[in-house]
Amino acid sequence: MTIRHYTRYETARIIGARSLQLAHGAPVLIETDQMEPILVAAEEFDADVLPFTVHRE
């Protein structure tokens, strides 16, 4: 099992991109009571359900 370690900049970029998707109508991937896209995206990130990958050189 691989443990993902993201820098704070990568984390911000992933959550920001996901919140933009949610704001434009993308389906939510987890059960949540939150209504703000940024908060939903942060919960999805913490639950490790986002389909994003980071490629580093």
Residue frames as qw, qx, qy, qz and C-alpha x, y, z in Angstrom:
[[0.000, 0.890, 0.456, 0.000, 0.00, 0.00, 0.00],
 [0.432, 0.309, 0.001, 0.847, 1.38, 3.38, -0.97],
 [0.213, -0.748, -0.419, 0.468, 1.00, 6.30, 1.40],
 [0.359, 0.706, 0.251, 0.556, 0.50, 9.57, -0.41],
 [0.390, -0.591, -0.191, 0.680, 2.39, 12.58, 0.89],
 [0.334, 0.755, 0.327, 0.460, 1.44, 15.85, -0.75],
 [0.300, 0.015, -0.207, 0.931, 3.03, 19.22, -0.21],
 [0.118, 0.572, 0.510, -0.631, 0.74, 21.96, 1.03],
 [0.225, 0.441, -0.322, -0.807, 0.78, 23.45, -2.48],
 [0.216, -0.012, -0.897, -0.385, -0.28, 20.18, -4.07],
 [0.031, -0.433, -0.836, 0.337, -3.01, 19.79, -1.47],
 [0.171, 0.561, 0.194, -0.786, -4.30, 23.30, -2.14],
 [0.246, 0.308, -0.580, -0.713, -4.27, 22.70, -5.90],
 [0.161, -0.164, -0.961, -0.154, -6.13, 19.39, -5.62],
 [0.018, 0.539, 0.699, -0.470, -8.80, 20.78, -3.28],
 [0.163, 0.525, -0.045, -0.834, -9.15, 23.91, -5.40],
 [0.227, 0.153, -0.742, -0.612, -9.58, 21.96, -8.62],
 [0.137, -0.315, -0.939, 0.015, -12.12, 19.63, -7.02],
 [0.071, 0.557, 0.505, -0.655, -14.12, 22.50, -5.51],
 [0.235, 0.390, -0.327, -0.828, -14.32, 24.11, -8.95],
 [0.228, -0.060, -0.899, -0.369, -15.67, 20.84, -10.37],
 [0.084, -0.453, -0.825, 0.326, -18.26, 20.68, -7.58],
 [0.117, 0.511, 0.178, -0.833, -19.28, 24.29, -8.16],
 [0.332, 0.304, -0.509, -0.733, -19.99, 23.40, -11.79],
 [0.814, 0.019, -0.022, -0.581, -22.22, 20.48, -10.90],
 [0.452, 0.296, -0.841, 0.023, -19.96, 17.44, -10.52],
 [0.791, -0.429, -0.366, -0.236, -21.39, 14.67, -8.33],
 [0.342, -0.701, 0.516, -0.355, -20.27, 14.50, -4.71],
 [0.607, 0.266, -0.749, 0.005, -18.23, 11.35, -3.95],
 [0.257, -0.054, -0.818, 0.511, -19.02, 11.08, -0.22],
 [0.335, -0.738, -0.568, -0.147, -21.93, 11.54, 2.16],
 [0.331, -0.021, -0.289, 0.898, -21.68, 14.98, 3.76],
 [0.055, -0.799, -0.550, 0.235, -23.77, 17.69, 5.35],
 [0.252, -0.464, 0.142, 0.837, -21.59, 20.47, 3.93],
 [0.493, 0.769, 0.393, -0.109, -22.96, 22.77, 1.25],
 [0.085, 0.892, -0.319, -0.308, -19.88, 24.82, 0.30],
 [0.876, 0.438, -0.200, 0.031, -17.86, 23.24, -2.54],
 [0.259, 0.668, -0.597, 0.361, -14.51, 23.98, -0.85],
 [0.507, -0.395, 0.613, -0.459, -15.59, 22.21, 2.35],
 [0.945, 0.161, 0.169, -0.228, -16.95, 19.22, 0.44],
 [0.692, 0.599, -0.374, 0.149, -13.70, 19.01, -1.55],
 [0.052, -0.615, 0.667, -0.417, -11.66, 19.11, 1.67],
 [0.755, -0.185, 0.497, -0.385, -13.75, 16.27, 3.14],
 [0.921, 0.378, -0.034, -0.085, -13.31, 14.24, -0.04],
 [0.413, 0.680, -0.543, 0.269, -9.56, 14.84, 0.10],
 [0.344, -0.485, 0.670, -0.445, -9.42, 13.71, 3.73],
 [0.869, 0.031, 0.382, -0.313, -11.46, 10.60, 2.85],
 [0.244, -0.417, 0.767, 0.424, -8.93, 9.82, 0.06],
 [0.595, 0.437, 0.671, -0.061, -11.60, 9.35, -2.62],
 [0.310, 0.821, -0.105, -0.468, -10.44, 11.92, -5.15],
 [0.881, 0.290, 0.297, 0.225, -9.35, 10.65, -8.58],
 [0.226, 0.941, -0.249, 0.042, -6.34, 12.97, -8.80],
 [0.893, -0.129, 0.017, 0.430, -2.70, 12.01, -9.17],
 [0.063, -0.949, 0.244, 0.189, 0.42, 14.12, -8.85],
 [0.891, 0.292, 0.010, 0.349, 3.31, 13.46, -11.21],
 [0.294, -0.892, 0.263, 0.222, 6.69, 14.66, -10.04],
 [0.691, 0.624, -0.344, 0.120, 9.95, 14.65, -11.92]]
